Amino acid sequence: MLLYLARTTYHCWAHLAEAVREGRSQYLKAFGVPSEELFTAIYRSEDERLQFMRGLQDVWGVDGRSVLSAFDLSSFPVICDLGGCSGALAKECVSLYPGCRVTVFDIPEVVQTAKMHFPLPEGARIRFCEGDFFKDPLPEADLYILARILHDWRDEKCAHLLERVYRACKPGGGVLVVEGLLDADGRGPLTAQLWSLNMLVQTEGRERTPAQYCELLGAAGFGTVCCRRTRGLYHAVLATRGPPAPCSPRSLVPFN
Ligand SMILES: C[S@@+](CC[C@H](N)C(=O)[O-])C[C@H]1O[C@@H](n2cnc3c(N)ncnc32)[C@H](O)[C@@H]1O
């Protein structure tokens, strides 16, 4: 991740002032690549894609268990990790929940790179599936995971994606959103604020507060939304498709 930050993100930060004024990614100035198609810019070469995937996977060996155990997910035997990249979080998931199997869904180039460079152990109960989560049918699952996905996109795209996930969910099914959370007033923690600036210079997204995730998930139709902070860098928001509880349509639990 440090290599990726040094070779890519840092060059975008050189244009921080313009990023703040324009409110947009600085790929064009930093690398001469237009960023209307976000991941076409991020994956502008095979080397860059591999570097990105290597950088991203490492954190789940450290923080994967804490986000996956923030809630007991054992009642969801079929899981789909949308934008699951190299399958690093999926590996933690099958090791923590021996009864589950996981489909890692990502764009075709990423799936092909994953199969070539990040082989799965024999009998891993993980399979890859190629597709575009904004357009293609989503694989059937009891639980969808969106780890570090929503922070890439502006609110309207998140709303569109969450509506698709909601429609794919069975009653009682749900979505686990894994992100670095801002404090309720947006004034900390410093790591999440810095990530939010990374998102500004590199993507069209931002980090959000628990209430902002609850709002997005509620608007997509999820009846119950529960947010738990872990002791690690990333936190978990579980939303389920089902009737809202009579008195508290959306419960917000700020700390474990
Ligand atoms: C910031 S990365 C997060 C990866 C992984 N979930 C993690 O936390 O390590 C975003 C992922 O979303 C994938 N992605 C972006 N646009 C997508 C789309 N339209 N359909 C499917 N996957 C997409 C990217 O290829 C990438 O793997």
The ligand as an SDF file (V2000), in Angstrom:
LIG
                    3D

 27 29  0  0  0  0  0  0  0  0999 V2000
  -11.3840    0.3840   -3.4770 C   0  0  0  0  0  0  0  0  0  0  0  0
  -11.4370   -1.1890   -4.2230 S   0  0  0  0  0  0  0  0  0  0  0  0
  -11.9350   -2.2170   -2.8380 C   0  0  0  0  0  0  0  0  0  0  0  0
  -11.5750   -3.6580   -3.0220 C   0  0  0  0  0  0  0  0  0  0  0  0
  -11.9390   -4.5960   -1.8830 C   0  0  0  0  0  0  0  0  0  0  0  0
  -13.3700   -4.6120   -1.6380 N   0  0  0  0  0  0  0  0  0  0  0  0
  -11.1670   -4.2340   -0.6460 C   0  0  0  0  0  0  0  0  0  0  0  0
  -11.7450   -3.6740    0.2850 O   0  0  0  0  0  0  0  0  0  0  0  0
   -9.9740   -4.5230   -0.6040 O   0  0  0  0  0  0  0  0  0  0  0  0
  -12.8510   -1.1250   -5.2420 C   0  0  0  0  0  0  0  0  0  0  0  0
  -13.1320   -2.4140   -5.9900 C   0  0  0  0  0  0  0  0  0  0  0  0
  -14.3400   -2.2590   -6.7400 O   0  0  0  0  0  0  0  0  0  0  0  0
  -14.1350   -2.8370   -8.0270 C   0  0  0  0  0  0  0  0  0  0  0  0
  -15.0760   -2.2090   -8.9580 N   0  0  0  0  0  0  0  0  0  0  0  0
  -15.0780   -0.9290   -9.3890 C   0  0  0  0  0  0  0  0  0  0  0  0
  -16.0990   -0.6960  -10.2280 N   0  0  0  0  0  0  0  0  0  0  0  0
  -16.7660   -1.8820  -10.3390 C   0  0  0  0  0  0  0  0  0  0  0  0
  -17.9290   -2.2790  -11.0650 C   0  0  0  0  0  0  0  0  0  0  0  0
  -18.5840   -1.4070  -11.8420 N   0  0  0  0  0  0  0  0  0  0  0  0
  -18.3520   -3.5510  -10.9430 N   0  0  0  0  0  0  0  0  0  0  0  0
  -17.6650   -4.4480  -10.1600 C   0  0  0  0  0  0  0  0  0  0  0  0
  -16.5680   -4.1110   -9.4290 N   0  0  0  0  0  0  0  0  0  0  0  0
  -16.1190   -2.8400   -9.5230 C   0  0  0  0  0  0  0  0  0  0  0  0
  -12.6970   -2.5010   -8.3290 C   0  0  0  0  0  0  0  0  0  0  0  0
  -12.1650   -3.2750   -9.3750 O   0  0  0  0  0  0  0  0  0  0  0  0
  -12.0390   -2.7700   -6.9780 C   0  0  0  0  0  0  0  0  0  0  0  0
  -11.6930   -4.1140   -6.8310 O   0  0  0  0  0  0  0  0  0  0  0  0
  1  2  1  0
  2  3  1  0
  2 10  1  0
  3  4  1  0
  4  5  1  0
  5  6  1  0
  5  7  1  0
  7  8  2  0
  7  9  1  0
 10 11  1  0
 11 12  1  0
 11 26  1  0
 12 13  1  0
 13 14  1  0
 13 24  1  0
 14 15  1  0
 14 23  1  0
 15 16  2  0
 16 17  1  0
 17 18  1  0
 17 23  2  0
 18 19  1  0
 18 20  2  0
 20 21  1  0
 21 22  2  0
 22 23  1  0
 24 25  1  0
 24 26  1  0
 26 27  1  0
M  CHG  2   2   1   9  -1
M  END
$$$$
